[in-house]
């Protein structure tokens, strides 16, 4: 539940294919079984080092260290965050507007309670 609140819903296998157009998608519970084969058959593997580790981190780290072909994706994703699409800009403006409205309502409501917060 904590992960969903901070990171959002997990897309799942169906959404990975349908929404994100993944060529192949697998359930996360199969990662221990499938990851080593996938890495061995690839010439390069990119991984976001700043992503919170999965519970199978031990497996991942041993594969990463032993194979030597895992490259950091962080520098690429960091650069991509600098450029916002029109849709992202619209969402950012909307969320800032909602936050501002909430703050203004809170300040207006708190005028009726001038002693609140004074110890």
C-alpha positions as CSV (number, residue, x, y, z in Angstrom):
1,X,0.0,0.0,0.0
2,X,2.9,2.4,0.8
3,X,4.5,1.8,-2.6
4,X,1.2,2.5,-4.4
5,X,0.8,5.8,-2.5
6,X,4.3,7.0,-3.5
7,X,4.9,5.3,-6.8
8,X,1.5,4.7,-8.2
9,X,-0.3,1.6,-9.4
10,X,1.8,-1.1,-11.0
11,X,0.8,-1.3,-14.7
12,X,1.0,-5.1,-14.9
13,X,1.6,-7.4,-17.9
14,X,-1.5,-6.4,-19.9
15,X,-0.9,-2.7,-19.6
16,X,2.8,-3.0,-20.4
17,X,1.9,-4.5,-23.7
18,X,-1.3,-2.4,-24.4
19,X,-0.4,1.0,-23.0
20,X,3.4,1.1,-23.1
21,X,3.7,-1.0,-26.3
22,X,6.2,-3.4,-24.7
23,X,7.2,-6.2,-27.1
24,X,7.4,-8.6,-24.2
25,X,6.1,-8.4,-20.6
26,X,6.4,-10.7,-17.7
27,X,4.9,-10.9,-14.2
28,X,7.3,-9.4,-11.6
29,X,7.1,-12.7,-9.6
30,X,9.0,-14.4,-12.4
31,X,11.9,-12.0,-12.3
32,X,14.2,-14.3,-10.4
33,X,13.7,-17.1,-12.9
34,X,13.8,-15.1,-16.1
35,X,16.2,-12.2,-15.4
36,X,19.4,-14.2,-15.6
37,X,18.5,-15.7,-19.0
38,X,17.4,-12.3,-20.3
39,X,20.7,-10.7,-19.3
40,X,22.8,-13.5,-20.6
41,X,21.1,-13.3,-24.1
42,X,21.5,-9.5,-24.3
43,X,24.6,-7.6,-25.3
44,X,23.8,-4.6,-23.0
45,X,21.4,-4.2,-20.2
46,X,20.4,-0.7,-18.9
47,X,19.2,-0.2,-15.4
48,X,18.1,2.9,-13.4
49,X,20.5,2.8,-10.4
50,X,18.3,5.4,-8.5
51,X,15.2,3.2,-8.6
52,X,14.3,1.6,-5.3
53,X,15.6,-2.0,-5.4
54,X,13.2,-4.8,-5.8
55,X,12.9,-7.5,-3.2
56,X,15.1,-9.7,-5.4
57,X,18.0,-7.2,-5.2
58,X,20.4,-10.0,-4.2
59,X,19.8,-11.8,-7.4
60,X,20.0,-8.6,-9.5
61,X,23.3,-7.4,-7.8
62,X,25.0,-10.8,-8.3
63,X,24.0,-10.8,-12.0
64,X,25.0,-7.2,-12.4
65,X,28.4,-7.8,-10.9
66,X,29.2,-11.1,-12.6
67,X,28.1,-10.2,-16.1
68,X,29.6,-6.8,-16.3
69,X,27.3,-5.7,-19.1
70,X,24.8,-3.8,-17.0
71,X,25.0,-0.1,-17.7
72,X,23.4,2.8,-15.7
73,X,20.3,4.3,-17.3
74,X,20.2,7.2,-14.8
75,X,22.2,9.7,-16.8
76,X,19.8,9.2,-19.8
77,X,16.6,9.5,-17.7
78,X,18.0,12.5,-15.9
79,X,18.5,14.3,-19.2
80,X,15.1,13.3,-20.4
81,X,13.5,14.9,-17.3
82,X,14.7,18.3,-18.5
83,X,12.5,18.3,-21.5
84,X,8.7,18.4,-20.9
85,X,6.0,17.6,-23.4
86,X,3.0,19.9,-23.7
87,X,1.0,17.2,-21.9
88,X,3.5,17.2,-19.0
89,X,3.5,21.0,-18.8
90,X,-0.3,21.0,-18.7
91,X,-0.4,18.5,-15.8
92,X,2.3,20.4,-13.9
93,X,0.3,23.7,-14.2
94,X,-2.9,21.9,-13.2
95,X,-1.3,20.4,-10.1
96,X,0.3,23.7,-9.1
97,X,-3.1,25.4,-9.5
98,X,-4.8,22.8,-7.3
99,X,-2.1,23.1,-4.6
100,X,-2.4,26.9,-4.7
101,X,-6.2,26.7,-4.3
102,X,-5.8,24.4,-1.4
103,X,-3.3,26.6,0.3
104,X,-5.5,29.7,-0.2
105,X,-8.5,28.0,1.2
106,X,-6.5,26.8,4.2
107,X,-5.2,30.4,4.9
108,X,-8.8,31.8,4.5
109,X,-10.2,29.1,6.8
110,X,-7.4,29.7,9.4
111,X,-8.4,33.4,9.8
112,X,-11.3,32.2,11.9
113,X,-8.8,30.6,14.3
114,X,-6.2,33.2,15.1
115,X,-4.9,31.4,18.2
116,X,-4.4,28.0,16.4
117,X,-0.8,26.9,16.5
118,X,0.2,29.3,19.2
119,X,1.5,27.5,22.2
